């Protein structure tokens, strides 16, 4: 079983695209919340992300792991695969 992955994005955000590409490369299905212009959804994301408002914001099994740089950092440290496999 693989982890539940959720990602908040804007459709034209290059960091969002980069993060999604990493997940796709790993064969991970994810739930995408494209929040272009949706302030209610953005507020929900900010609450879930402990005040972080940049995009993307990524959650694995309901745990906030951060944004694009954070997920690539986890990947380079060898910590992303164990999270995704949980």
Helices and strands as residue ranges (DSSP letters): E 5-9, H 14-25, E 31-34, H 39-48, E 57-60, E 63-66, H 68-76, H 80-85
